[in-house]
Amino acid sequence: MQAAQAKFSRWMQFLIVLFIVVAVYLGFADRLAPLTTESQVQGKVVQIAPQVSGLITAVHIKNNQTVNAGELLFTIDDSQYKLALQQARIGLLQAKAQESSLAAQVAAAQANVTQASVAKDNSQREYSRLFKLSKTGSVSQSQLDLTQTKYQESQANLLAAQQKLQSLKLTLGQGHGQSNGVKQAENKLQQAKLNLSYTHVAAPVNGVVTNVQLYQGSFAHAQQPLLTFIPLDSMWIAADYREKATSLMHQGMQAGISFDALPGQVFKATVASRDYGVASAQQTANGQLSQVVVSNRWVRDAQRVRVNLTLDKPMPKQLFIGSKATVVIYNEQQPLMAFFGKITIHLISWLHFIY
C-alpha cells in the first residue's frame, strides 16, 4: 500500500514538473518561436473585364486552364468597330482635303493682305498730298474728307485681311498634317484602332483562369468583369499572430510551414513583412461620434496581426488560394528555441495525416 502511494506520489511530482516545464516553454515559445494555426495561402486575383461592349463570338480557354502572357482568352464581335475604323479613315482623308483647302485659303489671304497694304499706302500718300494742298486752299474740305475716309477704310481693310490670315494660319497649324482637323481625325483613327484591338482580350501575364462561366453568345459590357485570373507566382502565406508574438519578429526571420493539403511535409519560409493595421481600428470621416467598445471580461481576446511569408521554394501545385496552414517562426540565432520550433512543426505536419 505504501509502495503504491509512493509510486503515485512520484507520478504526481513528475506530472507537476512536466506541467511547469511545458508552461515555461509555452511562455517563452509564444515570443521566441510562436506558432499559429490561423494561416492560409493568399494570392492576387485579377478580374478580367473588356474595354468595349459587344457579343462574345468565341471563348478560347477552359476552366482552370494555365495560360501564357498574351494568349487569347475570348473575342468580341468586331463588326461595328471595323466600321468605325473605316469611318475614321474616311474622316482623316476629308480632314487632309480640308487642310489642302486651308493652305490655298492662306495663300489667297496672304495676297489680300498684300493688296490691302498697297491700297492703304496709296490712300495714305493721296491723303497726305491733299492735306498739304488744303493749307493753300487749292483743295476743298469735302475732297479732303473724302480722301481721309478712303484712307481710314484702307486701314480697316488691311487690319481685317491680317486678322483673317492669322485665323487661317492658326487653323492650318505649323505645316502639312498639323491642322486641327487633321489632328482630331488622327486621334479618332487611333481610338478606332484601339477599340478594334480591344475586341481580342488576352492574358496580361502568365496565370490561371478559374471559375470560368463565360460562353459564346453572351453579351459583354465594357468595364464589367467576366473572368477570374490568378497570376502565377503571385501567392504567399498570411499568418495571423497574437500581438505579443510579433514583438520580436523582423523581416528575414525563418519559418516552418505545414500545409493541411500536404501532411508529413514541412516547408521553409521567410518573413516578408507585417501588416501595419487591422480593419477594426480603421477610421473613416463620417461625421459621427466614436464608438466605444464595452466589454465586462477581465481578460479580453488577444488582438491578432497579420504576418506575410514567402516560401523559399516555388509554391507546390497542390495548393490554391485559401489553403490552410500552420506556421512556426523562429530565430536561427537562438538555436535551442529554433530546434524546439522545428520539432513542433514536424509533429503537427504528421498529425495532419489524422485530422
C-alpha positions in Angstrom: 0.0 0.0 0.0 2.8 2.4 0.9 4.7 1.4 -2.2 1.6 2.3 -4.4 1.2 5.6 -2.6 4.9 6.4 -3.1 4.6 5.4 -6.8 1.5 7.6 -7.2 3.4 10.5 -5.4 6.3 10.2 -7.8 4.0 10.3 -10.8 2.3 13.3 -9.4 5.6 15.1 -8.9 6.7 14.2 -12.4 3.4 15.5 -13.9 3.7 18.7 -11.9 7.3 19.2 -13.0 6.3 18.4 -16.6 3.4 20.9 -16.4 5.7 23.6 -15.1 8.3 22.8 -17.8 5.6 22.9 -20.5 4.1 26.1 -19.2 7.5 27.8 -19.1 8.3 26.6 -22.6 5.0 27.8 -24.0 5.5 31.2 -22.3 8.9 31.5 -24.0 7.9 29.9 -27.2 5.0 32.3 -27.7 7.6 35.0 -28.1 10.7 33.2 -29.3 9.2 30.5 -31.6 5.5 31.4 -31.9 3.0 29.1 -33.6 -0.3 29.8 -35.3 -2.9 27.7 -37.0 -4.6 30.8 -38.3 -2.8 30.8 -41.6 -3.7 30.4 -45.2 -2.4 30.9 -48.8 -3.1 34.3 -50.2 -2.8 35.4 -53.8 -3.5 38.2 -56.3 -6.8 37.8 -58.1 -7.3 39.8 -61.3 -10.8 40.4 -62.7 -10.6 40.4 -66.5 -13.0 43.0 -67.9 -13.3 44.0 -71.6 -12.7 47.6 -72.6 -15.5 47.6 -75.2 -19.0 46.1 -75.3 -20.3 43.5 -77.8 -21.4 40.0 -78.4 -18.8 37.3 -77.5 -18.1 35.3 -80.6 -15.5 32.9 -79.1 -14.1 31.7 -75.8 -10.6 30.3 -76.2 -9.9 28.9 -72.8 -11.3 26.3 -70.4 -11.9 26.4 -66.7 -8.7 26.2 -64.6 -6.5 26.4 -67.7 -3.0 27.8 -67.4 -2.3 30.5 -70.0 0.7 32.5 -71.1 1.0 36.3 -71.3 -0.7 37.5 -74.5 -2.6 34.3 -75.0 -6.1 34.9 -76.3 -8.9 34.5 -73.7 -12.1 35.5 -75.7 -13.1 37.6 -78.6 -15.9 40.1 -79.1 -17.8 40.8 -82.3 -15.7 43.4 -84.1 -18.1 44.3 -86.9 -19.1 47.7 -85.6 -15.5 48.5 -84.6 -14.3 47.7 -88.1 -16.9 50.1 -89.5 -15.8 52.8 -87.0 -12.3 52.3 -88.1 -13.3 52.7 -91.8 -15.2 55.8 -90.9 -12.2 57.2 -89.1 -10.0 56.6 -92.1 -12.5 58.5 -94.3 -12.6 61.3 -91.8 -8.9 61.6 -91.9 -8.9 61.8 -95.7 -11.6 64.5 -95.5 -9.5 66.4 -92.9 -6.5 66.3 -95.2 -8.5 67.6 -98.1 -9.8 70.4 -95.9 -6.2 71.1 -94.9 -5.2 71.5 -98.5 -8.1 73.9 -99.0 -7.0 75.8 -95.9 -3.5 76.1 -97.4 -5.0 77.6 -100.6 -7.1 80.0 -98.5 -3.9 81.1 -96.6 -2.2 81.8 -99.8 -5.2 83.9 -101.0 -5.4 85.6 -97.7 -1.7 86.5 -97.9 -2.3 88.0 -101.3 -5.3 90.0 -99.9 -3.1 91.3 -97.2 -0.5 92.5 -99.7 -3.2 94.1 -101.9 -4.8 95.8 -98.9 -1.3 97.0 -97.8 -0.7 98.6 -101.2 -4.1 100.2 -101.2 -3.5 101.6 -97.7 -0.2 103.0 -98.7 -1.7 104.7 -101.8 -4.5 106.2 -99.9 -2.2 107.4 -97.2 0.0 109.2 -99.8 -3.1 110.7 -101.5 -4.4 112.0 -98.2 -1.0 113.5 -97.3 -0.8 115.3 -100.7 -4.3 116.7 -100.5 -3.8 117.7 -96.8 -0.8 119.9 -97.9 -2.8 121.4 -100.7 -5.6 122.2 -98.4 -3.3 124.5 -96.5 -3.1 126.8 -99.6 -6.9 126.5 -100.4 -6.3 124.5 -103.6 -8.4 121.6 -102.4 -11.9 121.8 -100.9 -12.7 120.4 -97.5 -15.1 117.9 -99.0 -12.3 116.4 -101.2 -10.0 116.2 -98.2 -12.7 114.5 -96.1 -13.4 112.0 -98.9 -9.7 111.2 -99.2 -9.4 110.8 -95.4 -12.4 108.4 -95.4 -10.8 106.3 -98.1 -7.6 106.2 -96.1 -9.4 105.0 -93.0 -11.2 102.4 -95.0 -8.0 101.1 -96.4 -6.6 100.8 -92.9 -9.6 98.8 -91.7 -9.4 96.6 -94.8 -5.8 95.9 -94.1 -6.5 95.0 -90.5 -9.4 92.7 -91.4 -7.2 91.0 -94.0 -4.4 90.5 -91.5 -6.8 89.0 -88.9 -8.3 86.6 -91.4 -4.8 85.5 -92.4 -3.8 84.9 -88.8 -7.0 82.9 -88.1 -6.4 80.7 -91.2 -2.8 80.1 -90.1 -3.8 79.1 -86.6 -6.3 76.6 -88.1 -3.8 75.3 -90.6 -1.1 74.8 -88.0 2.7 74.6 -88.5 2.6 72.7 -91.7 1.4 69.6 -93.5 -0.6 67.3 -91.2 -0.6 69.9 -88.4 -4.0 71.4 -88.8 -6.5 71.0 -86.0 -8.9 69.0 -88.2 -6.2 66.5 -89.2 -5.0 66.1 -85.6 -8.5 65.4 -84.4 -9.1 62.9 -87.3 -5.8 61.1 -86.5 -6.9 60.9 -82.8 -10.2 59.4 -83.9 -8.4 56.9 -86.1 -6.1 55.8 -83.3 -9.0 55.4 -80.9 -10.9 53.3 -83.5 -7.8 51.1 -83.9 -7.5 50.8 -80.2 -11.2 49.8 -79.8 -10.8 47.2 -82.5 -7.8 45.7 -80.7 -9.9 45.6 -77.5 -12.2 43.0 -79.1 -9.4 40.5 -78.6 -9.0 40.0 -74.8 -5.7 38.4 -73.9 -4.0 37.3 -70.7 -2.0 40.1 -69.1 0.7 37.8 -67.6 1.3 34.1 -67.1 -1.5 32.7 -64.9 -4.6 30.6 -64.5 -8.2 31.3 -65.3 -10.6 29.8 -62.8 -14.4 29.8 -62.2 -15.0 30.2 -65.9 -18.7 30.8 -66.6 -18.3 32.6 -70.0 -20.0 31.2 -73.1 -20.1 32.1 -76.7 -23.2 34.3 -77.4 -23.0 36.1 -74.1 -23.0 39.9 -74.2 -20.0 41.7 -72.8 -20.4 45.1 -71.2 -17.4 47.4 -71.0 -15.7 47.5 -67.6 -17.8 44.6 -66.3 -15.6 41.6 -65.1 -16.1 38.4 -67.0 -13.2 36.1 -65.9 -11.2 35.4 -62.8 -7.5 35.4 -63.4 -4.8 34.4 -61.0 -1.2 35.3 -62.0 1.4 32.6 -61.5 4.0 33.1 -58.7 1.7 35.6 -57.0 0.8 33.5 -53.9 2.2 33.9 -50.4 1.3 32.8 -46.9 -0.6 35.1 -44.5 -0.3 34.1 -40.8 -2.3 35.8 -38.0 -0.4 36.0 -34.8 -1.2 37.5 -31.4 0.4 40.9 -30.8 2.9 39.7 -28.2 4.1 37.0 -30.6 5.1 39.6 -33.2 7.0 42.0 -30.9 10.3 40.2 -31.6 9.6 39.4 -35.3 11.5 41.1 -38.1 11.9 40.8 -41.8 14.1 37.8 -42.9 13.3 35.5 -39.9 13.0 31.8 -40.8 9.8 29.8 -40.5 8.5 26.3 -40.9 5.1 25.8 -42.6 2.9 22.7 -42.6 0.0 22.7 -45.1 -3.2 20.7 -44.4 -3.1 19.5 -48.0 0.4 18.1 -47.7 0.7 16.1 -44.4 4.1 15.0 -43.3 5.9 17.8 -45.2 7.4 20.9 -43.7 8.4 23.8 -46.0 10.9 26.5 -45.2 9.8 30.1 -45.5 10.9 33.6 -44.8 9.1 36.5 -43.1 8.5 39.2 -45.7 6.5 41.8 -43.8 4.0 42.5 -41.1 0.8 44.5 -41.7 0.6 47.9 -40.1 -3.0 47.8 -39.0 -6.3 45.9 -38.7 -9.7 46.7 -40.0 -11.3 47.2 -36.5 -9.0 50.3 -35.9 -9.6 51.9 -39.3 -11.0 55.4 -39.0 -13.5 56.9 -41.5 -14.5 60.5 -41.6 -18.3 60.1 -41.4 -19.3 62.9 -39.2 -20.3 60.6 -36.3 -19.0 60.2 -32.8 -16.6 57.4 -32.0 -18.0 54.0 -31.0 -16.6 52.8 -27.7 -16.3 49.0 -27.3 -17.7 47.8 -24.0 -16.6 44.6 -22.5 -17.1 43.2 -19.0 -14.5 40.4 -19.4 -11.4 40.6 -17.2 -9.2 39.1 -19.9 -10.1 40.2 -23.4 -9.4 38.2 -26.6 -5.9 38.8 -27.8 -5.6 41.1 -30.9 -4.1 39.4 -33.9 -2.0 41.0 -36.6 -1.1 39.5 -40.0 2.4 38.4 -40.9 3.3 37.7 -44.5 5.7 35.0 -45.5 7.2 33.7 -48.8 8.3 30.1 -49.4 12.0 29.6 -50.1 11.0 27.3 -52.9 8.2 27.6 -55.5 4.7 27.1 -54.2 3.5 23.4 -54.6 1.0 22.9 -57.3 -1.4 21.1 -54.9 -2.0 24.4 -53.1 -4.6 27.1 -54.0 -5.6 30.4 -52.7 -7.2 29.7 -49.3 -5.2 26.6 -48.5 -4.9 26.3 -44.7 -1.5 26.0 -43.0 0.2 26.0 -39.6 3.3 28.3 -39.2 6.1 28.4 -36.7 8.5 31.4 -36.8 11.9 31.1 -35.2 15.2 32.9 -34.9 18.3 30.8 -36.1 20.4 32.9 -33.7 18.6 31.2 -30.8 19.3 27.5 -31.7 17.5 25.9 -28.7 14.2 27.6 -29.4 14.7 27.1 -33.1 15.2 23.4 -32.5 12.0 23.0 -30.5 10.1 25.1 -33.0 11.2 22.8 -35.8 10.3 19.7 -33.7 6.8 21.2 -33.1 6.0 21.9 -36.7 7.2 18.5 -37.8 4.9 16.8 -35.2 2.0 19.0 -36.4 2.7 18.0 -40.0 2.5 14.3 -39.1 -0.7 14.9 -37.2 -2.3 16.2 -40.4 -2.5 12.6 -41.5 -5.2 12.2 -38.9 -7.1 15.5 -39.0 
